[in-house]
Amino acid sequence: MLPFTPFTGPEHRDFLLDGGGPAALLVHGYPGTPLEMRPLAEALHERGWTCRGILLPGFGAQIETLPRRRWNEWREAVLEALAALRQDHAPLLLVGHSMGGAVALTAAARFPVDGLALLAPYWRTRGPLWALLPLLKHLFPRVQPFRMMKTEMDDPRLLENIRDFLPEVDFSDPQTLAAIRDFEVPVGMFDELRQVGAAGWRAAPRVTCPTLILQGSEDITVHAADTRRLARRIGGPARRIEVRAAHELVFAESPAFPQVRDAVLEFADRLSGGK
Protein backbone atom coordinates (compact mmCIF):
# COMPACT_ATOMS: atom_id res chain seq x y z
CA MET A 1 0.00 0.00 0.00
CA LEU A 2 1.19 3.50 -0.77
CA PRO A 3 1.08 6.14 2.00
CA PHE A 4 -1.02 8.39 -0.22
CA THR A 5 -3.88 8.12 -2.69
CA PRO A 6 -2.91 9.61 -6.05
CA PHE A 7 -5.24 11.20 -8.61
CA THR A 8 -7.75 12.41 -6.02
CA GLY A 9 -8.28 15.88 -7.49
CA PRO A 10 -11.45 16.71 -9.42
CA GLU A 11 -9.40 17.20 -12.59
CA HIS A 12 -8.84 13.42 -12.72
CA ARG A 13 -12.55 12.53 -12.72
CA ASP A 14 -15.07 12.03 -15.51
CA PHE A 15 -16.03 15.27 -17.21
CA LEU A 16 -18.86 16.33 -19.49
CA LEU A 17 -18.78 19.46 -21.63
CA ASP A 18 -22.31 20.14 -22.89
CA GLY A 19 -22.47 21.28 -26.48
CA GLY A 20 -24.57 20.65 -29.53
CA GLY A 21 -25.80 17.55 -31.31
CA PRO A 22 -22.43 16.02 -32.22
CA ALA A 23 -20.74 14.20 -29.35
CA ALA A 24 -17.30 12.78 -28.66
CA LEU A 25 -16.24 10.23 -26.07
CA LEU A 26 -12.56 10.51 -25.15
CA VAL A 27 -10.68 7.57 -23.61
CA HIS A 28 -7.43 8.08 -21.69
CA GLY A 29 -4.33 5.92 -21.69
CA TYR A 30 -2.45 3.85 -19.10
CA PRO A 31 -2.18 4.79 -16.24
CA GLY A 32 -3.79 8.12 -17.08
CA THR A 33 -7.04 9.87 -16.29
CA PRO A 34 -9.50 12.10 -18.20
CA LEU A 35 -7.21 15.03 -17.43
CA GLU A 36 -4.97 14.10 -20.36
CA MET A 37 -7.91 14.26 -22.79
CA ARG A 38 -9.28 17.62 -21.66
CA PRO A 39 -7.25 19.89 -24.05
CA LEU A 40 -8.59 18.00 -27.05
CA ALA A 41 -12.11 17.90 -25.59
CA GLU A 42 -12.07 21.66 -25.04
CA ALA A 43 -11.03 22.23 -28.66
CA LEU A 44 -13.90 20.05 -29.88
CA HIS A 45 -16.30 21.75 -27.48
CA GLU A 46 -15.42 25.13 -28.98
CA ARG A 47 -16.64 23.71 -32.31
CA GLY A 48 -20.00 22.84 -30.76
CA TRP A 49 -19.37 19.24 -29.76
CA THR A 50 -20.61 17.66 -26.55
CA CYS A 51 -17.57 15.97 -25.02
CA ARG A 52 -17.26 13.38 -22.30
CA GLY A 53 -13.93 12.28 -20.85
CA ILE A 54 -14.44 8.88 -19.29
CA LEU A 55 -12.51 7.56 -16.29
CA LEU A 56 -11.92 3.86 -16.89
CA PRO A 57 -12.51 1.43 -13.99
CA GLY A 58 -9.43 1.05 -11.79
CA PHE A 59 -7.84 4.36 -12.73
CA GLY A 60 -7.82 7.76 -11.04
CA ALA A 61 -8.60 7.58 -7.34
CA GLN A 62 -9.36 3.85 -7.82
CA ILE A 63 -5.74 3.15 -8.85
CA GLU A 64 -5.17 0.73 -5.96
CA THR A 65 -7.88 -1.52 -7.43
CA LEU A 66 -6.17 -1.63 -10.84
CA PRO A 67 -4.38 -4.95 -10.18
CA ARG A 68 -7.79 -6.60 -9.77
CA ARG A 69 -9.31 -5.15 -12.94
CA ARG A 70 -9.78 -6.94 -16.25
CA TRP A 71 -9.50 -5.32 -19.66
CA ASN A 72 -13.06 -6.13 -20.69
CA GLU A 73 -14.27 -3.90 -17.82
CA TRP A 74 -12.71 -0.98 -19.71
CA ARG A 75 -14.43 -1.96 -22.95
CA GLU A 76 -17.81 -2.37 -21.23
CA ALA A 77 -17.50 1.06 -19.58
CA VAL A 78 -16.84 2.64 -22.98
CA LEU A 79 -19.74 0.78 -24.60
CA GLU A 80 -22.09 1.96 -21.84
CA ALA A 81 -20.93 5.57 -22.26
CA LEU A 82 -21.37 5.39 -26.03
CA ALA A 83 -24.90 4.06 -25.68
CA ALA A 84 -25.80 6.89 -23.31
CA LEU A 85 -24.43 9.54 -25.68
CA ARG A 86 -26.13 7.97 -28.70
CA GLN A 87 -29.57 8.56 -27.15
CA ASP A 88 -29.35 12.32 -27.72
CA HIS A 89 -26.38 12.92 -30.00
CA ALA A 90 -25.21 12.38 -33.57
CA PRO A 91 -22.74 12.03 -35.08
CA LEU A 92 -20.77 10.15 -32.46
CA LEU A 93 -16.97 10.28 -32.41
CA LEU A 94 -14.81 7.96 -30.30
CA VAL A 95 -11.28 9.13 -29.44
CA GLY A 96 -8.65 6.93 -27.77
CA HIS A 97 -5.09 7.67 -26.70
CA SER A 98 -2.46 4.93 -26.25
CA MET A 99 -4.10 2.07 -24.31
CA GLY A 100 -7.36 4.00 -24.74
CA GLY A 101 -6.88 3.44 -28.46
CA ALA A 102 -6.90 -0.32 -27.94
CA VAL A 103 -10.03 -0.05 -25.80
CA ALA A 104 -11.64 2.21 -28.43
CA LEU A 105 -10.90 -0.33 -31.17
CA THR A 106 -12.62 -3.12 -29.23
CA ALA A 107 -15.63 -0.86 -28.60
CA ALA A 108 -15.87 0.45 -32.19
CA ALA A 109 -15.95 -3.15 -33.43
CA ARG A 110 -19.13 -3.66 -31.38
CA PHE A 111 -20.86 -0.27 -31.41
CA PRO A 112 -21.80 1.77 -34.51
CA VAL A 113 -19.80 4.96 -33.96
CA ASP A 114 -19.63 7.44 -36.83
CA GLY A 115 -15.92 8.06 -36.53
CA LEU A 116 -12.88 6.82 -34.64
CA ALA A 117 -9.73 8.82 -33.82
CA LEU A 118 -6.72 6.86 -32.55
CA LEU A 119 -3.79 8.77 -31.06
CA ALA A 120 -0.59 6.69 -30.69
CA PRO A 121 -2.78 3.57 -30.46
CA TYR A 122 -1.24 0.85 -28.33
CA TRP A 123 -1.53 -2.76 -29.41
CA ARG A 124 1.72 -4.39 -28.35
CA THR A 125 4.96 -3.92 -26.45
CA ARG A 126 8.12 -5.17 -28.10
CA GLY A 127 10.45 -7.64 -26.42
CA PRO A 128 10.53 -11.35 -25.53
CA LEU A 129 9.59 -10.85 -21.87
CA TRP A 130 6.29 -9.28 -22.89
CA ALA A 131 5.36 -12.35 -24.91
CA LEU A 132 6.12 -14.52 -21.86
CA LEU A 133 3.79 -12.61 -19.51
CA PRO A 134 1.10 -15.34 -19.46
CA LEU A 135 3.77 -17.67 -17.99
CA LEU A 136 5.72 -15.14 -15.92
CA LYS A 137 2.64 -13.98 -14.00
CA HIS A 138 2.52 -17.45 -12.45
CA LEU A 139 6.28 -17.90 -11.93
CA PHE A 140 6.88 -14.36 -10.58
CA PRO A 141 3.47 -13.15 -9.40
CA ARG A 142 4.64 -9.81 -7.95
CA VAL A 143 7.33 -7.25 -8.81
CA GLN A 144 8.57 -3.98 -7.31
CA PRO A 145 8.61 -1.71 -10.38
CA PHE A 146 10.18 1.30 -8.66
CA ARG A 147 13.08 -0.75 -7.28
CA MET A 148 13.70 -1.89 -10.85
CA MET A 149 13.94 1.83 -11.72
CA LYS A 150 16.37 2.69 -8.88
CA THR A 151 18.74 4.75 -11.03
CA GLU A 152 15.88 6.57 -12.68
CA MET A 153 14.18 7.23 -9.33
CA ASP A 154 17.37 8.98 -8.19
CA ASP A 155 17.23 11.27 -11.22
CA PRO A 156 15.95 14.71 -10.10
CA ARG A 157 14.56 15.36 -13.59
CA LEU A 158 12.33 12.29 -13.37
CA LEU A 159 11.17 13.23 -9.88
CA GLU A 160 10.28 16.70 -11.13
CA ASN A 161 8.10 15.19 -13.85
CA ILE A 162 6.43 12.91 -11.29
CA ARG A 163 5.80 15.89 -9.01
CA ASP A 164 4.01 17.67 -11.84
CA PHE A 165 1.79 14.63 -12.38
CA LEU A 166 1.18 13.94 -8.66
CA PRO A 167 1.32 17.33 -6.89
CA GLU A 168 -0.37 15.91 -3.80
CA VAL A 169 2.63 13.66 -3.00
CA ASP A 170 5.42 14.85 -0.70
CA PHE A 171 8.54 13.50 -2.42
CA SER A 172 10.80 15.14 0.19
CA ASP A 173 9.52 12.69 2.81
CA PRO A 174 11.93 9.71 3.14
CA GLN A 175 9.10 7.42 4.28
CA THR A 176 7.10 8.27 1.17
CA LEU A 177 10.07 7.51 -1.10
CA ALA A 178 10.75 4.25 0.75
CA ALA A 179 7.11 3.19 0.37
CA ILE A 180 7.22 3.94 -3.34
CA ARG A 181 10.37 1.84 -3.76
CA ASP A 182 8.79 -1.08 -1.84
CA PHE A 183 5.46 -0.85 -3.65
CA GLU A 184 4.55 -4.23 -5.20
CA VAL A 185 2.23 -4.87 -8.13
CA PRO A 186 1.00 -8.16 -9.59
CA VAL A 187 2.61 -9.10 -12.89
CA GLY A 188 -0.90 -10.03 -14.02
CA MET A 189 -1.72 -6.31 -14.11
CA PHE A 190 0.68 -5.91 -17.02
CA ASP A 191 -0.81 -8.98 -18.66
CA GLU A 192 -4.16 -7.17 -18.80
CA LEU A 193 -2.42 -4.40 -20.74
CA ARG A 194 -1.00 -7.01 -23.11
CA GLN A 195 -4.44 -8.58 -23.52
CA VAL A 196 -6.27 -5.35 -24.32
CA GLY A 197 -3.64 -4.52 -26.93
CA ALA A 198 -4.06 -7.94 -28.54
CA ALA A 199 -7.85 -7.51 -28.44
CA GLY A 200 -7.55 -4.16 -30.21
CA TRP A 201 -5.40 -5.77 -32.91
CA ARG A 202 -7.96 -8.54 -33.41
CA ALA A 203 -10.86 -6.07 -33.49
CA ALA A 204 -9.33 -3.74 -36.11
CA PRO A 205 -10.70 -5.55 -39.22
CA ARG A 206 -14.23 -5.26 -37.80
CA VAL A 207 -13.96 -1.47 -37.48
CA THR A 208 -15.69 -0.10 -40.58
CA CYS A 209 -16.28 3.55 -39.68
CA PRO A 210 -13.98 6.35 -40.95
CA THR A 211 -10.83 6.30 -38.84
CA LEU A 212 -8.13 8.89 -38.22
CA ILE A 213 -4.81 7.65 -36.84
CA LEU A 214 -2.18 10.02 -35.46
CA GLN A 215 1.28 8.79 -34.53
CA GLY A 216 4.50 10.35 -33.33
CA SER A 217 7.53 9.47 -35.42
CA GLU A 218 9.77 9.64 -32.30
CA ASP A 219 7.49 7.55 -30.09
CA ILE A 220 9.37 4.77 -28.27
CA THR A 221 6.27 3.53 -26.41
CA VAL A 222 4.12 2.89 -29.47
CA HIS A 223 6.40 2.51 -32.46
CA ALA A 224 5.43 4.18 -35.73
CA ALA A 225 6.06 0.94 -37.64
CA ASP A 226 3.57 -0.89 -35.41
CA THR A 227 0.95 1.80 -35.99
CA ARG A 228 1.46 1.48 -39.74
CA ARG A 229 0.72 -2.23 -39.43
CA LEU A 230 -2.37 -1.53 -37.35
CA ALA A 231 -3.65 1.05 -39.84
CA ARG A 232 -3.55 -1.52 -42.64
CA ARG A 233 -5.82 -3.82 -40.58
CA ILE A 234 -8.64 -1.29 -40.13
CA GLY A 235 -11.71 -2.56 -41.96
CA GLY A 236 -13.03 0.84 -43.07
CA PRO A 237 -11.48 3.95 -44.60
CA ALA A 238 -8.46 4.97 -42.53
CA ARG A 239 -6.16 7.98 -42.74
CA ARG A 240 -2.81 7.89 -40.96
CA ILE A 241 -0.81 11.01 -40.10
CA GLU A 242 2.67 10.96 -38.57
CA VAL A 243 3.91 13.99 -36.68
CA ARG A 244 7.33 14.73 -35.27
CA ALA A 245 6.59 13.92 -31.66
CA ALA A 246 6.99 11.35 -28.91
CA HIS A 247 4.12 9.51 -27.21
CA GLU A 248 2.30 12.36 -25.43
CA LEU A 249 0.27 13.60 -28.40
CA VAL A 250 -2.72 14.72 -26.32
CA PHE A 251 -0.88 17.01 -23.93
CA ALA A 252 -1.20 20.71 -24.69
CA GLU A 253 2.49 21.18 -23.79
CA SER A 254 3.57 18.88 -26.62
CA PRO A 255 5.02 20.84 -29.57
CA ALA A 256 2.94 18.64 -31.87
CA PHE A 257 -0.35 19.26 -30.07
CA PRO A 258 -1.56 22.05 -32.42
CA GLN A 259 -1.07 19.73 -35.39
CA VAL A 260 -2.82 16.87 -33.58
CA ARG A 261 -5.68 19.13 -32.47
CA ASP A 262 -6.20 20.57 -35.96
CA ALA A 263 -6.24 17.11 -37.56
CA VAL A 264 -8.86 15.87 -35.10
CA LEU A 265 -10.95 19.03 -35.57
CA GLU A 266 -10.85 18.65 -39.35
CA PHE A 267 -11.89 15.01 -39.03
CA ALA A 268 -14.71 15.96 -36.65
CA ASP A 269 -15.90 18.72 -38.99
CA ARG A 270 -16.19 16.23 -41.82
CA LEU A 271 -18.25 13.90 -39.66
CA SER A 272 -20.63 16.67 -38.60
CA GLY A 273 -20.82 18.41 -41.96
CA GLY A 274 -19.25 21.51 -40.40
CA LYS A 275 -16.46 23.73 -41.67
N, C-alpha and C positions, 0 to 999 in steps of 0.2 A: 504494500500500500504506500502511496505517496503521501507526504505530510501536507498536501494541498490539493485542491480540486481545480484543475485548469479549465479554461473555456467557460467560466461562469457568468461572464458579462452578457448583457442583452444583445450585444452586437454579434454573438455567436449563435443566436437562436434563429428559428424560422422567421422569415419576413415576408410580408405581402405589400406590394406597391400597387394600389388600385389605379387602373387606367381605363382604356377603352375595351372594345370587343376582342382584339387580338390578345393572346396570353402566352407567356413563356414560363416554363418551369426550369429552374437552374439547379444543377446537381454538383455539389462540391467534390473535391478529391479526398485523398487519404494522407494524413489523418486530419483533414481540414474541417471547416464549418461553413455555413452560408456567408460568413463575412467575406470570404475570398471571391464570392460571386456578385457581391453588391455593386462594384463599379460597373460591371457589364449590365446588371439589372437596371441601374439608374439611367444608363444611356438608352436602353430600350424603353424605359418608362417615359423618358422625355419625348420619344416618338409616339406616345400614346398607348403603349403596351401595358397590360396588367402583368406584373412579374412576381413570382413566388420563388424564394430561395428556400429549399427544403433542407432540414437537418436530418441526415440519415440516422437510423437507430444505432446506438452505441457510440456516437460521436458527440462533440460538444461537452456539456456537463456530464454526459453519460459515459465518458471515455473509459472509466474503470470497468464498465460492462462489455467493452469491445471484445475482449478475449472470448466471451461466451456467445457472440453474435455469429450469424451465418449469412452468407452473401445474398441468399434469396430473400432475407428480410429487407435488404436495401432495395431490391427490385420491387418487392410488393409495396413498399412505402411510396416509391415513385409511381407505380401503376395506380395506387389509390389517389395520389395527388393529381395525376393526369385526369382521372375520371371526374374528380371534383371540379377541375377547371373547365373540362369539356361541357359541363352542364350549361354554362353561361358565356362561353368564350369560343371564338373561332377567328382566324386560324390558331392552331396550337403548335407552339415551337418548344422543343425539348433541347436543352443545352447541358452538356456534361464536360467537366474538366478532369483529366487524368483518370483516376479510378472511377470518377463520376461518369466518364465517357463509356467505360465498360458497362456500368449499371444502365446508362441511357440506351446503349445498344440492345441489351436484353429486354428493356421495356418497350423500345420502339418496334421490336420484332413481334410484340404481343398486342400493342395498342396503336390505333391508327392516328398517329400524330401527323401534322401537315409538313413539318420540317424538323430536321435534326442537325444540331451544330455540335461537333466534337472538337475539343481543344486539347491538344497533346493527349489523345486517347490511349489509355493504358490497356494493353492486352497480354503482355508478358514481361518478365524480367530475365535478362540474359544470364547465363552461367549454369554450370552443372549442379551446384547445390540447390538451386531453385527447383530444378526438375526432380530432385530427390526429396522434396518436402513431404510428400505423402508418407515416405518411410521415416525420415528424420523426426517427424513430429511424434513418433512412437519411441524411437531410440533416445532422443534428447528432447523430452517434452517441454522443458523450460530453458530460457536463455536470459542473460542480463545484457540487454543491448547497449546500455550506456557504459558498462565496463569494457565492452568490445570496442568502444569509441574513446578509450581513455585519452589518447593523444589529442583527439579532436575536442574532447570536453575541456582540456586544459588550454585550448586556443581562445584567447579573449575575443577574437572576432566572431567565433561561433557563438559564444555566450551572449554577445551583444545582439546577435540575430535572434537568439532564443528569448532574450529579454523583451524584444520588440513584439514577439508573438505571444508571450505569456507575461504581461506586465504585472500580474498579480503575484508572481513568484519572487521570493527574496533569495536571489542567487548569491548574496553575500553571507548567508547563514550556512556554516559548515555542516550542520545537521541536515539541512535541505539538500545540499550537494551530495552528502553521503547517502541519503535515501534515494536520490536519483540514480546514483551509481549502482546501488543494490537492487533497484527495481527489476523484478522478473516478469516476463511475459511468456505465455504459452507459444511454442513454435506453431501450433495449429492456427493461431491468429494470422500468421503470414500465409498459411495455406489457404485461408479464406480469400485473401487478396489474389493468390494464384488462381483460385477457382473462378472468381468473378471475371478475371481477365480472360481465362479460357472460355467462359460462357459468352462473353462479348464477342470473341472471335468466331465461335460457332453460330451466334445469332446474326452476324453481319449479312449473310446472303438473304436472310428473310426480311431485311430492312429495305423497303421499297420506296419510301418517301424521299424527296430531295434532301441531300445531305451536304453540309459544308464541313470540311475538315481543315483545321489550322494546326500547324506543327512548327516548332522551333528547330532550326537547322543545327543549333548548338546544344540541344537537349541531350543530356546523358542519362536521364531517367527513363524517358520514352524516346527511343531512337527514331530518327527520321526515316531510316530504311524500313523499320517495322511498321510505321504508320503508312508508308507507301504500300506495303503488302496488305494492310488492313483495308485501305481505300479501294483496292482492286477487288475485294470480297463483297463490298456493299452491293446489295441487290438492285437498288434504284440509282437514279442519276446522282453522281457524287462529284463535288469539286474540291480539290485539295490545294491549299495555299501554304507555302513554307515561308517563314519569316526568320530574320536573323535574331534569334532569341534562344534562351534556355527554356526551362520547363514552366516557369511561372508566368504563363501568358495572360492570366486573368487579373494579375495585380496591376493596379494603376501606376505603380512605381516602375514597372517594366518599360524599358525604352520602346518595346514593340507593341505596348498596349494600344496606342492610337490606331495602329494598323489592324490589330485584332478587332478592336471595337468597331471600326469602320466596315470591316468585312462582314461582321455579324449583323450590323445595322442594314447593310445593303441586302444581305440575304433575307432578313426579316421584312424589309420593305417589299421585296419581290413576293414573299408569301402573302402579305396583306394587301397587295395592290397599291402600296403607298408610293413614295417618291421614287 
